Amino acid sequence: MTVRFSSRVDISAPNPIAAAEAKARAQGVTLGKLNDSNPTRHGLAPAEVPGEYTAEPRGPRAAREALARFLSAGLDHPQSALRTAPAGGGREEGVDPDSLYLLSSTSQAYSWLIKLLCDAGDAVLAPKPGYPLIESIARLECVDTIEYQLQFDGSWYIDTAAIEELLYSPEGDRIRALVLINPNNPTGSYVKPEERAMLVRLCRERGIAIIADEVFYDYALEPFDGNARLAGETGALTFALDGFSKMLAAPHAKVGWIRVSGPEGDVREAQRRLDVIADDYLPMSDIIAARLPELLSVAPRQTARVRDRVRANLATLHTLLARDEHRLVDVLRAEGGWNVLLRVPAVIDENELVLRLIGTRRLTGQPGYFFDMTTNGYLALSLLPEADEFRANVTAVLDTVAAMLDLD
């Protein structure tokens, strides 16, 4: 099946003037504009913001070319040996800058893609446990989210049989996209090769797009073999999301991007419509885009710095848990990301645990139910703090759990 797009994007035929303008551009004819209201073309740009505003919907071409070169080089990066391996096999030679859209964040990317794919009342499939951002954004777009449950059996996995059953049920007729977080937050689980192959096949059969959020991809912790980015997937229409928030550990550097791939016809139609959305919302600021090459140049070093921190803290966590005399707390295997899930005795109410930490340790946290864990007894733990603070945080949890069970 071909992908079904929303009816919200106006792709009606251009009026006669727009058609004539397009024909002139195709013939290499430059037209003057009686109504040109771009002040940068009339000597009015401030010295602090030089250059001419070109209003390229996908983002300034030079910035997209710089990003494409960076991503293409990453195909052979030692930390991403299978960075863009398509499910059908083979490796890409490089990343086409025309497949990229620059925007301010992956949150904005979700919003654009839901507009592209869904009408009001349609639905997207999203993982649980998971961060509640997707549900919130979908609600703002008048679109429903339907959960698919990640299962834990020593490690996390996607129940692809349950997804197949859902997609072929009456409810499946209104599903327009499958969201895959690779790796997921807070479970830290990557999409496994066999899961990917099955999900790509299902999405192709049902005319459903894949939205792959891969912002944590390069932060591998305890991964299984064979993980790969979905960016560049050719078996189904795929929108891969990434950005500087995690790559540079800089959430205030508001740069994100969408990379579009898949069957040629679906990609062509998706980009025709996505260009309309991008044009309506205006391209990324040239001021920010001009700094992309500089920021990309520090990305490998910064990613390695963060990766070293989270791996060292994970090793410290395992050591502290092994040395704890009560052995009441353990950690679920985290394949990648910045966060882990601690498992505490289920007889302790998660709210009471966090409230006790607030009252006695001046620490707060996010219990498992924040992420729709199906049972009680979980606490999210960040691996980002400096070593002494991280050790103190873990010790506070261990001591508080012991005190709540009157073991001290």
N, C-alpha and C positions, 0 to 999 in steps of 0.2 A: 504494500500500500504506500501511496505517497503521503507525505506529511500534510496535515490539515492545519492551515493558519487561521488566525483570528480574522474577523470581519471588521475589526476596529481600525485597521491601517488602510488609508485611502490610497489605492494604487490605480485609480482611474486614468484613462488616457489623457495625455497632456493637451492643453488647449492649443489652438493653432500657432500662437506666438511662441509658446514653450517648445513646440515641435520644430518650428523654424529655427529657434536659437540652438537647439540640439543638433540640427542638421548643419548649421554653420560651424559649430564647434568640431563636428566630425570631419568637416572639410578643411579644418585649420584656419578658419576665418575668425578673427577677433572682433567682437562687436563692442562699440561704445555703449554706455548705459545712461539714458536721460534721467533715470531715477536712482542713480548710484548713491546710496546713503552710507557707504563705507568710508568713514573719515580718514582711515589710514591710506586711502588712495588719493587723498587731496591735500597732503602735506600737513595734516592736523594731528598725527600721532604724537604723544608725549615722548620726550627723550628717554624717560624711564621705561617705556614700553615700545621699543623700536620695531621696525618691520611692518610688513603689510599683512592684514588679516585676510586669510584665504577661505575661511569657513568651509573646510573639508569635513563633512559629517562624521567620517570614521576617525577623525583626528588628523593632525598635520602629517603629511606624507613622510617628511624627514624623520619624525618621531617613530612612525610605524616601521619605517625601514630599519632604524636603529634597533627597535625591539625585535624585528624579524631576524636580524643578524645575531642578536643575543640568543634568541630561542633556538636558532639553527645551530649555533655553536654548542648549545646545551645538549644537543642530540648525542654528542660524544663525551659529555661531562662524566667523570668517574662516579659521581653520586647519582647519576640518572641514566644508567646504562640502557634502560628500556624506556627512555623518557617519552617517546611518542610512537611506540610500536603499535600499529593497527591490529585489531583483533584478527583480521584475515591474514596476518603475516606480512613480512617485509618492513623496510624502513624508508622513511621519507628522506629526500635529499636536502630539504630545507623548508623554511616557513615563508609562505607568500605574504608580503605586507598587506595585500588586498584582502586577506582572510581575517585581518585584525581590526578590532574596534577599540579605541581608547575612550575611557570614561573615568569618572571620579572614584569609583569603588565597585567591588563585586556586588554590593547591595543594589546599586543602580543597575548593574547588569541583570540581576534577577528581575527587577522591575521591567526593564526593556523587553526581556525575553518572555515574560508572562504576557505583556501587551502583544507581542508578536504572535504568540501561540494560542492564547486563550481568550475566549469571550466570557462575559459574566456568566457564572454558573458552571463553567468548565472546571477541571481539576488537574492538579499536578500530584504526582506520587513523591513523597519525601520520607527519608529514613527516620525511624525512632528506635533507640534513643538518638537524639540529635539536638542541635542548637535551635531555639524557637524562632530564629530570624525569618526562615522561609515562610512559615505559617503566617507571621505578621505581615510580611510584604504581600503575600498572596491575598490576604484579607483586604488590604488597601486597594488591590486591583479587582476586588469583587470576585475572586476566584477561590475555590476550595482546595484544601490540601487533604489528601488521603494518605494515611500512614502505611508504610510497609515496615515490618518489625525486623530489626537485626537480632539475631539469636546468638547466645553465648554458650559454648561448650568447650571451655578451656581456651578458646579464642572466638572472636566474633565472625559471623558469616551471614550472608544474605540468603534468605529462603526464596530462591528463584522460582521454585514450584508454586509457592503461594502467590508470587507476583504474576506468574503465568495464569493462574486460575482467576485472579482479579481482572487482568486485562481482557480475558475472554468472557467475563461475566457481563450482565447488562450495565453494571456500574462502570465497566471499562470503556464504554462508548464515549464517556465525557472526559476521559483522561487524555491530556495533550502532551505531557512531558513527564519524564522520569528524572528525578534529581539524584545524582550520585555524588557523595562527598568522599574524596579520594586523597588522603585518608579522612575518615569521619571524625567529628568532634562531638562528644568527648570520648568516644570509644577507641579512637586511634586506629581504626581498622581500614586497611586498603581494600579496594575491589580486587578480588582474586581472579586469575586468568580464566578459570572455568565459569565463574559468575559473569565476568565481562562477556564472554562468548555467548552465553545464553541470553543475557539481557540485550545485547546488540541485535541478536536474531529476533527476539520478541518485539523490540521497538521497530525494526524494519518491517516485520509482518503486520504490525498494528498501525503503522504510520505515526509513530510517536517519536518525539525528539528527546535527546539526552542532554541534560544540563549537568555538566561535570565541574564541580567546585574543587579545584586542586591547589588551593592556596597553601596547604600544609605539606604538599607532596615531598619536598626535598628534606623534610625533617624526619628521616627514618630512625626508629628507635630499636624495635625488635621485630623487623619485618619477616615475612615468609618470602621464599624465592618467587620470582616471576612477576612481581608487581610492575605495572606500567602506567604511564599517563594515558588518559583518554584523549588528550589533545592530539588532533590529527587523525582520529578514528574515521575510517572510511566506510564502515559497514552500515551506519545509520547516521542521520543528521545529528551532529554533535556540536554543542556550544561549550567550549572549555573556558573556565574562568580562572583568573589569577591576578596578582597585583602586588604592589609594594608593601602593603600592610604587614604581610607575613614574610615576604622575601627579604625585605630590609629591616624587619622588626620595627616598622615605622608607620603606625596607624594614622599619623598626622600627615604622611605623604600620600595625599589622596589621588592615587593612580591605580586604576584597574584596567583589565582588558578582557575582551571576548575573542576567542579564536574559533572560527566556523570551519567545519569540515563535514564530509559525508558524501553521499551520492551526488553526482554533478548537478542533476536537475533540482534536487531538494536544496542544495547549497545556493544555486543561482536564484531560486525563488525566495529563499529565506533572506538573502542579502538584498534583493530588490525591495523587500518590505522593511527590513531592518534599517536600510538607508533612509527610509522615510521617517522612522522613529528618531534616528540619530540626527537627522536634519532638523526635525521639530524641536529637539531638546538642545541643539547647538553643540558644536564640537568642544573637546577639551581646551582649556585655556592655553594659548600659545606660550605664555610665561612659564607654565608648568611643563609643557611638552618640550620646550627648549632645553630643559635640564635632564631629560630622559637619558641621553648618552652618558652624562656624568654619573647619574644615579645607577645606571646599569653597570657601569665600570666597577662600582664598589659592591655590587650585589653578591658575587661569589664569596668575597671575603667576609661580608656581613652575615650571609647565610651560614658559612662555616663557623663563625663565631657563636651564633645562636645555637647551632647544632651541637657544638662542643659543650655549651652550657647545659642544654637539656639532657644530653647523654650522661654527663657527669652527675647531674642531680638524680637521674634515674638510678645510676649505680649506687649513689648514696642512699636512696630510698630502699633499695633491695637490702643493703647492708643494715640499715636501721631496723627494718622489719625482721630480718633474720636474728638480730641481737635482742629483740624485745622479749623479755622473759615471759610475757603473757601470750604472745603469738595470737592475738585477737584480731589483728588487722592485716589484710593482705592487699595486693594490687593486681588488678586485672591486666593481662598482657596488653601492652600498648605497642602497636606496630609502628606508629608514626604520630607526629604532631608535637604540641607543647604541653598537653595535659594528660593526666592519668586519672583513673577511677579507683579510689580506695574502697575496699569492702570492709565494713564493720559489722559486728554482731547484729542480726536483724531484730533482736529484742530491744535495741536502742532506737528510739524514734529519731529520724533524721533531723526534724525541726529542733527537738530537744538538744541534740548534739551541737548544732550550730549555735543555738541560744546559749548553751553552756560555754562554748568557746568565746562568744561575745562577752559574756558576763565575767568569766574568770581569766581569759587570756587576751582579751581585746583583739580577737581575730574573728572574722566572719568568713563565710564560704557558701558554696552552692551545693545543696544536697542533690541526690540522684533524681528526685521527682521533678526538679527543674528541667531535666532533659527527657522526661517521660520514661524513666526506668520503670519496669513493670513490677518490681518488688522493692521493699524498703531495705536500707542498709548500705547506701553508697554516698561518697563524698568526692567531689572533683578537686583535684590538686594540681596547681600550676608547677611546671618544671622550670620556670623562668627566673625565679629569685636568685640572688647571689648565694653562694654556698652556705654562709653562716645563717642567713635568714631562712633558707630552705630547710636546713637541719632543725632550726628552732620551730618552724611550722610543723614538720613531721612529728617532732617530739611532743609538741603541744597536743596534737591529735591523739597520739598514743597514750599520753598521760590522762587526757580527758576521758577517753574510752574506759581506761582502767578505773578511774575515779567513779564514773557513772555505774560501773558494775561492782563498786565497793571492793576492788581488788588490792588497793594500796593500804 
